[in-house]
Amino acid sequence: MPSSQLQLNDHSRIGVIGGGPAGSFSSFFLLDMAMRMGIKIEVDIYEPRDFTQAGPSGCNMCGGIISESLVQILATEGINLPTTVVQRGIDSYVLHTDIGNVTIETPLREKRIGAVHRGGGPRDVIEFQWDSFDRHLQDLAVSKGARVIPKRADQVIWENGKPQIHVRNQDAQEYDLIIVATGVNAATHKLFKNVELKYAPPSTTKTHIREYYLGAEKIEQILGTSMHVFLLDLPRLEFAAVIPKGDYVSLCLLGEDIDKELLTTFLDTPVVKNCFPDGLDLDAPSCWCSPRINIVGASDPYADRLLFVGDCGVTRLYKDGIGAAYRIAKAAASTAVFQGISADTFEKFFFPACRNVEIDNTIGKLIFMFTKHIQKRTFARQAVINMVASEQSKPGKKRHMSTVLWDMFTGSAPYEKILLRTFHPGFWGGFLLNLGSALFSTKKPTTQLSVTDDSDMTV
Amino acid sequence: MTTGELGKLYQHGEYIVRQGEIGYCMYVIQEGTVEIILEEEGEEILLAKRKAGDFFGEMALFDRDVRSASVRALGPARILTVDKKNLLPRIHQDPSMAFRILEIMSNRIRELLLEVNRLTEITKQNNTH
């Protein structure tokens, strides 16, 4: 059969390797769309980990933020995240710098961002009060008809033009389509050691995530319902956040190969210490990990009857990885169901979604380079704080800087949209004015300002 | 201690949407029930009730008219806003996102047709008597 005629039909079988968000979203939407088309397909998810387990064995190692845009889109899809999964609803971001801080809120202080644990929780969790986010998504896929095979896929080979998944001590299973959703922290290349593929895995960098137990009440008291982000002059640090969860707080550091030296310097910073209770030993977290993240997407994440989704394919730079997994998984499912499963078809209908993310990441890198310059200069940090404060002080005033910061921190908007917002003359007019003012000012502010995000405002 | 609620909490009787306002978003009920009311010449006509998982205000996404009815909380209700400016670009990129909205809207048209049939039958019977 010419590869361009490869299609999913009644009784087609799909093997999904990896049961994290990208694998579960792919399975969910494949089954949903096939059902709408009246095609009966079978979907098997190979996932050896039990996401209800505490500690690293049940965890996919991530900050665990469900962005504002993803919360809204999932709700539109009929996927409402229950309070048994969302550990804390987030309604604002606090930007901390060494010269003051500002709070940016959602309209009406609506809780639009969800903080979750990907697995069962940190290794010392005693009472499982909340469900794992990854398990919740897996259960949704199962509710659509997917079957979870709690085994590790060891190898993929091709026999008679179709791929087979090999699992230790079991017969190989033949599939019409295989979707690989193994993330970047698994040895994906070993799966294909006997197959010639154009696929080249993504480039990665090391991050650092820590969990501290504070208890729900103390978290409410110190951090409230805000995510706390830091704009500090620390080399190699691109982004740092303290995320309040249910009983725990997650600390996430992103940048160029985060190491112990950078971590120690960060934790010793007074504004960081202020986000934790006095006496808490920051060197003794409940759980920690240094996962790798995808910073340059995989090349050729498709072949005949084969797709790579999620972090082992293409994902968003630094922010909203779960949102990117959703978008790419949906592109994979809609291409497979409505268009076909050949490499040519994937190139035409699936790959554009990946390419858009990669182009957006390139813009994101430019924005982060610009942010670095602000990070390094006290007067520039001062100008950002002053501009946000000024936008807040005058009702009805266009909130250029606040909106840009909101979109940067929340990961809700594509980097392209953030860049376009900065092209507005009002943004540069205000910023240059505040830069000039901060450069010649001797004022030493230690402000606690509240700035409401004006999402309905046109920039 | 419940900490994971998403959306905004409205108390019993509190208005979420006012008839005649311009709408920029639709709403998804996370918890509780709301009532949809048509306000005509000082009188209120209950059109429907919606519960957790349902959405309302979706007409504002696709037309540029004012809200056709008011919506208020029936008991405490937690509501999540879905912004038109976020959703429409996504639907443009991924038209399958509109499947569920279309499905629910077509179910509502079906319900309305049944209601029209029922009312037509009642009118016929009244005319016969």
Boltz contact constraints between the chains, C-beta under 6 A:
constraints:
  - contact:
      token1: [A, 69]
      token2: [B, 86]
      max_distance: 6.0
  - contact:
      token1: [A, 72]
      token2: [B, 82]
      max_distance: 6.0
  - contact:
      token1: [A, 72]
      token2: [B, 86]
      max_distance: 6.0
  - contact:
      token1: [A, 73]
      token2: [B, 90]
      max_distance: 6.0
  - contact:
      token1: [A, 75]
      token2: [B, 28]
      max_distance: 6.0
  - contact:
      token1: [A, 75]
      token2: [B, 80]
      max_distance: 6.0
  - contact:
      token1: [A, 76]
      token2: [B, 82]
      max_distance: 6.0
  - contact:
      token1: [A, 78]
      token2: [B, 100]
      max_distance: 6.0
  - contact:
      token1: [A, 80]
      token2: [B, 30]
      max_distance: 6.0
  - contact:
      token1: [A, 83]
      token2: [B, 2]
      max_distance: 6.0
  - contact:
      token1: [A, 83]
      token2: [B, 4]
      max_distance: 6.0
  - contact:
      token1: [A, 83]
      token2: [B, 5]
      max_distance: 6.0
  - contact:
      token1: [A, 86]
      token2: [B, 4]
      max_distance: 6.0
  - contact:
      token1: [A, 87]
      token2: [B, 4]
      max_distance: 6.0
  - contact:
      token1: [A, 88]
      token2: [B, 3]
      max_distance: 6.0
  - contact:
      token1: [A, 88]
      token2: [B, 4]
      max_distance: 6.0
  - contact:
      token1: [A, 89]
      token2: [B, 4]
      max_distance: 6.0
  - contact:
      token1: [A, 89]
      token2: [B, 5]
      max_distance: 6.0
  - contact:
      token1: [A, 89]
      token2: [B, 6]
      max_distance: 6.0
  - contact:
      token1: [A, 108]
      token2: [B, 8]
      max_distance: 6.0
  - contact:
      token1: [A, 110]
      token2: [B, 8]
      max_distance: 6.0
  - contact:
      token1: [A, 111]
      token2: [B, 6]
      max_distance: 6.0
  - contact:
      token1: [A, 114]
      token2: [B, 6]
      max_distance: 6.0
  - contact:
      token1: [A, 216]
      token2: [B, 1]
      max_distance: 6.0
  - contact:
      token1: [A, 216]
      token2: [B, 3]
      max_distance: 6.0
  - contact:
      token1: [A, 246]
      token2: [B, 3]
      max_distance: 6.0
  - contact:
      token1: [A, 330]
      token2: [B, 94]
      max_distance: 6.0
  - contact:
      token1: [A, 334]
      token2: [B, 96]
      max_distance: 6.0
